[in-house]
Amino acid sequence: MAGLADPGTIRQGRPAAPAPFFLPSGDDMDPTLAVARVNSFAGVAWSWTAAFTPRVVAAVIIIVGGLLLSYWLRRMVRGMAARSHRFDPTLEPVLIAAIRYSFVILIVLLVLNQLGIQTTSLLAVLGAAGLAVGLALQGTLSNIAAGIMLLWLRPFRIGDYIDVNHISGRVEETGLFACVIRTYDGARLFAPNSTIWNFALRNNTATGRRLLAIGVTLGGDAETPGRTAIEAALKAVPGVLDNPVPEIFLDSVGTGNVTLTCLLWTRSTDYGRMQREIAARIRAELAAAGIAPADILGIARVAPDPADPMRFVDL
């Protein structure tokens, strides 16, 4: 038998020589048969290439066309948002993200189907994997749920100045995962939606107007000229609303001094400017009224006491 050791050598105790792994036969050494095998391999390769090349080309066309269509739809949404006054800018990033992710999923499914891969079983596997990933990424899913609730209830819009969970700033973008907030000092804050939704939120610009209270402490007998100077300051500073009418009242009386409180309403966009300008204008009017600098004991913004808000707010 070819490839086996001679039984005589085994009986004599000598080790048998190992059989070679491959010994070409006479047919394998035939050049005609080798050429035929090469031609057969080339034919199979050509048939596979001819069968899959159109599929690959179609898959590439689907990818390029899908990306171009996605880019065109995103530009169209941005253009509609810029032209329409009824379109809420808060929804623009979410719509763009939804278009992007929807087209990515659609392109992947079409490409796999074009290449002959059965997507039904693949979707079942992806569904099981998605469940496992969802359990592992519960925090991310909570951000998505919080983002949906923020978009649905809209406690704030793009451009509003909010204060929530030690986060303060102007909202620049609201997404499915996080909100982009520009802080008062110009920093860009990336806040997850769950950190905003799960806490009490203060919107400083939603009402359109804000109440500003200024306390002026005067010494001696400067109450009457001080009241006149405050009234002149309210008329001189632009931005003070006539409705509700500004109010000046005696807040407290101390030993040798009195405190006058001025209540005025201004637009939310002018609130920061009014805090700076009204105090400087009151000081100038007090000096013009002949009140000595030593009798101007203090000019400061007064925040309403949470325990007694009825002093400042007329419900």
Residue pairs with C-beta under 8 A, 6 or more apart in sequence:
2 23
3 19
3 20
3 23
4 16
4 19
5 16
5 17
5 19
6 16
9 15
9 16
10 16
27 33
28 34
52 115
55 114
55 115
55 116
56 115
58 114
59 111
59 114
59 115
62 107
62 110
62 111
62 114
63 107
63 111
66 103
66 106
66 107
66 110
67 103
67 107
69 103
70 99
70 100
70 103
70 104
73 99
73 103
74 96
74 99
74 100
77 92
77 95
77 96
77 99
78 92
78 96
80 87
81 87
81 89
81 92
88 154
88 157
88 158
89 157
89 158
89 159
90 151
90 154
90 157
90 158
90 174
91 151
93 173
93 174
93 175
94 147
94 151
94 174
94 175
94 176
97 175
97 176
109 119
112 119
112 122
113 119
134 141
139 194
140 177
142 194
143 176
143 177
143 178
143 192
143 193
143 194
144 176
144 177
144 193
146 192
146 193
146 194
146 196
146 197
146 198
147 174
147 175
147 176
147 177
147 178
147 193
148 176
149 197
150 156
150 174
150 179
150 193
150 196
150 197
151 174
155 201
155 203
156 162
156 171
156 201
156 203
156 206
157 171
158 171
158 172
158 173
158 174
159 170
159 171
159 205
160 170
160 171
160 203
160 204
160 205
160 206
161 168
161 169
161 170
161 171
161 203
161 204
161 205
161 268
162 168
162 169
162 170
162 171
162 181
162 196
162 201
162 202
162 203
162 204
163 201
163 202
163 204
164 195
164 196
164 199
164 200
164 201
164 202
165 195
165 196
165 198
165 199
167 181
167 189
167 191
167 195
167 196
168 183
168 184
169 181
169 182
169 183
169 184
169 189
170 181
170 182
171 179
171 180
171 181
172 180
172 181
172 182
172 188
173 179
173 180
175 193
176 193
177 192
177 193
178 190
178 191
178 192
178 193
179 190
179 191
179 193
179 196
180 188
180 189
180 190
180 191
181 188
181 189
181 190
181 191
182 188
182 189
183 189
204 210
204 268
204 271
205 268
205 269
207 268
208 267
208 268
209 241
209 265
209 266
209 267
209 268
210 265
210 266
210 267
210 268
210 271
211 263
211 264
211 265
211 304
211 312
211 313
212 263
212 264
212 265
212 266
212 271
212 274
212 275
212 278
212 301
213 261
213 262
213 263
213 301
213 302
213 303
213 304
213 312
214 230
214 261
214 262
214 264
214 278
214 279
214 282
214 299
214 300
214 301
214 302
215 251
215 259
215 260
215 261
215 262
215 298
215 299
215 300
215 301
215 302
216 226
216 230
216 259
216 260
216 261
216 262
216 282
216 286
216 296
216 298
216 299
217 257
217 258
217 259
217 260
217 296
217 297
217 298
217 299
218 226
218 257
218 258
218 259
218 260
218 286
218 291
218 295
218 296
218 297
219 256
219 257
219 294
219 295
219 296
219 297
220 256
220 257
220 295
222 258
222 286
222 291
222 295
223 250
223 258
223 260
225 286
225 289
225 290
225 291
226 258
226 260
226 286
226 289
226 291
227 248
227 260
228 289
229 282
229 285
229 286
229 288
229 289
229 291
230 248
230 260
230 262
230 282
230 285
231 248
232 285
232 288
232 289
233 278
233 281
233 282
233 284
233 285
234 240
234 246
234 262
234 264
234 278
236 281
236 285
237 274
237 277
237 278
237 281
239 266
239 267
239 270
239 273
239 274
239 277
240 246
240 264
240 265
240 266
240 274
240 278
241 264
241 265
241 266
241 267
243 265
244 265
244 314
246 262
246 263
246 264
246 265
247 262
247 263
247 264
248 260
248 261
248 262
248 263
249 260
249 261
249 263
250 258
250 259
250 260
250 261
251 259
251 260
251 261
252 258
252 259
253 259
257 297
261 302
262 278
262 282
263 312
264 274
264 278
266 274
275 301
279 299
279 300
279 301
282 299
283 296
283 299
286 296
287 293
287 296
304 311
304 312
304 313
305 311
